[in-house]
């Protein structure tokens, strides 16, 4: 289980095997960072809608953004900040995406950075911006600017524990986690918060810069160069956010930002023992946050892992797992606990992966449901029993080679349609 202030986020199926990492309950910020959340009036329900992360010293930054060609204004601005390799603060709002807003959107994003910089007494070129919410509407920028001033005052006084709640949209709970480990005999922390429940799917590239889904902000008091952080973040994303989907939609605002400010006085470089434990911690944090997003998928009641092995290549395994994870027909069958394995086979067939139908085998948990491409005769109710679990593990063997990969998804329910019909 993971704690968020007075709230508890429970993943009962998650088994943590501790190595050199210690999970912090409740999550604690790394040294030299302050965070806070507040209300500026964007959301109609009056809920928290503005978050600020601040480093007391200049930090190295690595970041990753949406591959959607309709990229939000704050994404464009934060790309500029990340290209400089240094950052001091992140200001993020929920309730409005500032996407498809043209020149005014660009101006509003820069106004957010400028107001945060002025309130904190730092260079606006060191302020990243993120926005999430309805696409195509202008932000109430005057409200946001007033909110930034108030929130900066809170942060200067030591902050509060509301940042993770302030970035939520259709999320039902905040997503926050922290680990501690040692480098050069010094204690080091890594902390992360994320948001996301719908419009979750990263469109993969075989080559190119790393990219991620929805919001994830990561902080560490380790000292590291931006180049090392970019390499570590790219690898972490491949095994976490790049392997989840809720609804096969890729957002205009996807943002992952990693800051390292060196306040622990421990430094890592590529190839050192310290770099290995840091990368393990970064992988752990991003993976658990990604799982939290899937578990909180809009209207979801089931967490589903789809592991493909025996593919002709790792890329074919990824294509196959992603096709099944994104199939609306199969996800509806998961919700209805209906063992319609033909929908899974159909998804494999259109995935684009090399396939020999008569070699396909499928298991739900330990129960084999497809053998040599044919449905297995089962006792009545046995397959439904497996699909009735809160966590469903599906294994697919294509029988062609050594390629393997895994995707994580959830079921589709009527609640998903109700949330997204407007």
PyMOL commands that set and color helices and strands:
alter all, ss='L'
color gray80, all
select helices_A, chain A and resi 73-83+102-120+124-126+141-156+163-166+226-238+241-243+273-295+314-326+328-336+341-350+357-359+382-387+414-420
alter helices_A, ss='H'
color red, helices_A
select strands_A, chain A and resi 2-4+7-9+22-23+33-38+50-65+86-94+127-132+175-183+186-195+215-220+255-260+303-311+361-364+367-371+374-375+391-397+403-410
alter strands_A, ss='S'
color yellow, strands_A
deselect
rebuild
show_as cartoon
